[in-house]
Amino acid sequence: MKNRPNIFIVIAILFSTGLTGCLLEREVLFTGETMGTVYHVKVIAEPFQRTGFLKKQIENRLEDVNQSMSTFIPGSEISRFNAFQQTGEKFSVSPPFFQVVRIAKEIYELSDRAWDGTVMPLVNLWGFGPATSERGVPDDSAVEAIRSRIGFEHITLTTDTSLVKEKKALKLDLASIAKGYGVDQLAALLRSQGFQNFLVEIGGEVYAAGLRRDGNSWRVGINRPQPDASATEVYEVVPLTDAALATSGDYRNFFERNGRRYTHVIDPRTGYPVSNGVVSASVRASNCTVADGLATALMVLGVEKGLALVNRLTDTECFMVVLGKDGTFQNYFSNGFDTESDQ
């Protein structure tokens, strides 16, 4: 459902404060590749706090996430579930994978099916998925045929951490929350090792804990939502402390036919790309898995229904950008969302 560039720019500006504690603290950066993108982990280490062991632990934790949730690994949990075609029978999964699927189903229900982890066959049909090479407008009959075979409501979660399919062809693709889940896993790892101030980012999904080395909030930049904008062009800066931020956008991945624009954001309820004018949706939440999924859901729901949903949720805020007919951007915020320009 989402195919996005690295749409967040972590802006770390270090000031010389002259405070002994700040001068003794170290900022340590770890980077690498995962999930078809890159990760960045920035840790503020206290004097004498060891960090040399973190790189291996970070890589191991990300490998665990991939072995669970990557559809590109034949033996992963999600790949084995997708290959399982017995309807009405239990498919046992690990507790972490079950937890992710439980969150996915909650997002599905909260969003009135606007986010659906089984939508990938429709994404492929429109030419946006990894299983396709040519983009085009399919016949209505083809759309309806595939739409009738998807739906998260056809997966039952049991009390013994098993999943049950109601349709044998049903397949999961949790790519639109997997990066967020990876971010949450790294945040949990760092906390378990005693770190209180850090920033984790995977492919643009972010969790910020505590403060920067200069004692201020972390600052996360949201990319300008237009196709010709560089990956470093900032549209808004969001201060972030002890919260996650995720963004979805449709301005990088689309095609045009007969003067009409078709984006990769597919409404699973209709089977067709959305055309509600929303070009970017950012969600701030207490964890990145939820923020990641909700950002995609808001792209489908549109401004009115999207804001109404977020304003009903606790510890959750959003910022949506709509491209007006005159080519200008219009910004919409939930009740408690703040950017640096507001301060």
N, C-alpha and C positions, 0 to 999 in steps of 0.2 A: 504493500500500500504506500510505502514511503520510499523514495529514492532521493536522498538529499546529500548535498555536499557537506563539508565541515562548516556549518552555518553559524557556529558560535566562535567568537574570538575572545580568548581569555586575556584580559588586559591587566597585567601585573606591573604596577608602577611602584618602585621601591623608593622610599624617602629616607634620608639620613636624619634620624630623630635625636641622636645624641643620648638616648636612654640605654643604659648598660645592658638591660635584659634583651632589648631588640638587637643590639649590636652582637650579642653572643649567640642569638638564634641563627640558624642556618636555613636557607631555602634550598631544598634538594628536588631536582626534577628527574622524573623517569618517563621515557617515551618508548613506543614500540608499535607493532602492528597487531591488529585483531579484528575479527568480524568484517573483513574487507575494507577496513579503514585504519585509523591510527588512534592511539590513546596517549594522554598526557596526565601524569600524576605529579602534583606539586605539593611537597610536604614541608611544613615549618617545623624543624627539629630543635628541641631545646638543647642547651649545652650538654655535651657528653651523651646525648641520646643517639643510639646506633641506628643507621639507616642502610648499611651495606647489604643486609639480607633481604631488603624489600623487593628488589627487582625480581628475584626468583619467585618470591611468594606471589607477587602481582601476576607474573606470567603463568604460574601454576593455577591461580584462581581463574584467570581468563580462559585457560585451556579447559578447566572444568565446565565453565559456562558454554563453551563451544561444543564440547562433547555431549552436552545436554540439549542445546537448543539450535544447533546449526543444521539446516536442511542440506547443506553441501557435504556433510560427513555421513556416509551411508550407515554407519553403526551408531549414530547419535540416538538419544532417546526419542527425539521428535521424528527422526527418519524411520525408526522402528515402529513407532505408533502409526505413522502414515502408511507403512507397508502392511499393517495389521488390518485384515478385511473381514474379521468375524464380527458381525453385528450382535448386539445384546450380550456380549461376553466381556469380562473385565480384562483390561490391559494394565498391569501393575507398573507404576512409575515411581521414581525417587521422590522423597518429600520435597526437595527444592523445586523440582519440575512441577509437581502437583500444586505447589504454592503459586508458581507463575501462572499456571493455567487457571487457578482459582481467581487470581487478580484479573486475568484476561476476561474471564466470564463476567466479573463484576463490571468492568469497563463496558463490555458488550451490553449489559442490561442497563447500566446508568445512561448510556448514550442512545438508548432506544435503537440498538443494532447499527448505529452509524459506524462503530468500529467493530470489525469482525475478523478474528484470527483465521478464518477459513476462506477468505476472499481471494487468495492468490490465483485460483483458476480463472477468475474474471480479469485480474491484472494481466495474466498471460494472454488471454483472448484479445485484449486491446493492444498487445505488443509491448507492454511495459515490464514484463517479468523476465527473470533469467532464462526461462524455458522458451523464449520467443526471440526472433531476430527482425521481424518486420512489423511495423506499426500500421494500423489501418482501422477503419470503422467496420465492425462485424455486422452481420445481419441480425435483425431483432430476434429471430428465432434461435440463433446461436447464443445470444445473450440470455434469453429466457431459459434455454436448456441447461446452461451452466448455473444460472442463478438458482434454479430449483434443486441443485445438488449440493449447495453450500448452506451454512448456517450454524453458528455456535450453539444454538439451542439443541442441536442433534448430538451434542456431546454431554454425557452425564458424568458428574464427579461423585464418587462413592465415598463412604466414610473410612475406607481402608486404603486411601491414596491410590485408587485405580480410576481409569477412565473407560467409559463405555461408549462405543459408536452406535448410532442409530442408522447411519448410512455407510456402507462399506467403502465408498469412494471418497469419503470425507478426509481431508488432509489439513493439518495445521501448518501455518507459517507465522511465527511470532517475531519476525524481523522488526516490526514496528514497535516492539517493546523490549527486544533482546538487548539492545545497547543500553537502554535505561536500567535493565536488570543487571547488566555487567557493571555499570557505574555503582549501583547499590551494593553489589558484592565487594567491590574494591573499597568502598567507604566503610563497610563492616569490617573488612580485613584491617584497615588502618586503625580503626578505633580499637580493635582487639589487641593491637600492638602498642596502645597507649598514646597514639597521636590524636591531638585535639584540633589542630589547625591544618587544613589541607584542601586541595581542590582536585577533583577527579573529572576527567573529560574523555568520552569515547565518541568519536565521530560527531561531535557537536552537542552531545547530551552531557549535562554537568551536574555535579553535586559539590556544594561548597560548605565546608565545616569551619566554624570558628572565624578567625580573622587572618588577614595577611600579616606579613612581618612588620609592617609599619603601624599595625593596630587598627587599620580600617577594614571595612567590609570588602570581600572579594568583588570584583567588577567584571561582569560578563557582557560582551557585546553581541547584539543580534544583527545578523547580516542584512544589508539592504535587499529587499525582496524583488529584485528585477533581474532578468536574464543576463544583462551585460555588466552587472556589478561584480567586482572582484570579490574573492573569498574573504578579503580583509576589510571590505568597506562596511563600516558600522552604521546602522540605522538608529538603534537605541542602545543605551548602556543600562544594565540592570544591576543594582547592588544586591549581593546575595550572601546570606549568612545562615548556616544550618538549614539549608533548603536545596531542592533540585530545580533545574530549569531545563525544559526541552522545547524544541521548536520543530514544526512541520511546515513545509512550503511547497507550492506547486510551480514555482517560477523557473526551475531548472530542467524539468522533465515533462515535455509536452510535444504534441505535433499539431499541425494545422491542415485542415482539409476544407476546400470550398469556402474559405473565409471564416471557418469556425475553429476555435481552439479547443483541443481535447487534452486534459491533464492526466497525470498518472494517479491522481486521487480518485478512486472509484467508490461510488456509493453502493455498498453491498445490498442495500434494500431495493435498488432499481437496476443495478448492473451496469450503470453508465457513469462516465466521469462527471464530477460535480462542476457546476457553472454558477456558483453563488457569489463570485467576486473576491472571495477570501484568498489572498496570496500567501499569507503567513499567519501562523497561530503559535503562540508561546504559552506554556503552562508552568507555573511555579507551584510545587507541591512538596510534601514532606519526604517523598521518595521518588526516585527517577523512573521507576517502572511505571507508576501511575501517570506521572507527568508525560512520559513518552507516548503512552497510549491515548491519553486525553487530547494531546496536541493534534494527533491524526483525526480523532473523532470531531474536534472543533472544525477542522477543514471541511468535513462532510456536513456537519450540522448548520454551518453558517453563523452569522453574527448574532441574530436574535435568539435562536435556540441555544447556541453555544454559550453566550453570556448568562442566559437563564439557568443553564445547567451548572456552570461554575459557581454562580452566586448562591446556589443551594448547598454547595459542598463546603466543609470545614477545612481549614489549612490549605486551601487551593485557590489560586488566582490565575488570571489569563490576560493576554494582550493580543489582539487580533488586528491585522492590517488588511484593508479592502482596497482594491484598485478601482477607482471611480471611472465612469465613462469618459471623463475629461483627461484621464491619464494620471491623475494625482492620487496620492495615498490618503486614506482616511483611517485614523487610529481609533480603536475601541478597547476599553479597559473594563475588567471586572471591578467590583466595588473596592477591593483592597490592593490592587496591583500598583506598584510604584516603579518609576524609572529614575535615572539620575537627573533627568531634566526637570523632574517634579520636586527635587530637593534643593 
